[in-house]
């Protein structure tokens, strides 16, 4: 079962921690994506399968928003308008796929931590 409250909280954390850790560390975006997955998997508390499902939803929502924000902040020499939209969408979809995978792994880790405690 998808717990939307925790997915929305996790998506907000993906965006905030991803942007914050991006400024602090070299591969901070990856760390900022994995941590909310662990938190969502821990809070869901229904086993590792539901932790992974909620992590994937969290990664899809947060990764798409973060992909748009990261591309806009990276590229200051923007090409003409139609090319900008296609570049932003491709970068956002790549970030979404990466974020969904990392948050699924984080959701499994968070659920396993919850089971051990």
C-alpha positions, 0 to 999 in steps of 0.5 A: 500500500502506498502511503502518500503522506510519507511519499510527499514528505520524502519527495520534498526531502529529495529536493531539499537534501539533493540541492543542499548536498549538491552544494556541499559534496562532490556526489552530494546529489546521490547522498541527498537522494538516498537518505529520504528513501531510507527515511520513507522506508523506515516510516512506512513500517510494512516490510521491505516490499512496501518500503521499496514501492514507497521509495520508488514513488518518492524518487519519481516525484522528487527526482523529476522536480530536482532534475528540473531545478538542477538543470536550470541552475547548471546551464547558464547559457541556455539554447533557444526555447524548444531545445531548452524544453527538450534538454530539461525533460531529458535531464529530468527523466534521467534524474527521475530514473536514478532517483527512483532506483536509489530511493527504492534501495533506500526504502529497502534499507529503511524497512530492514532497519525498522525490522531490526529495531 
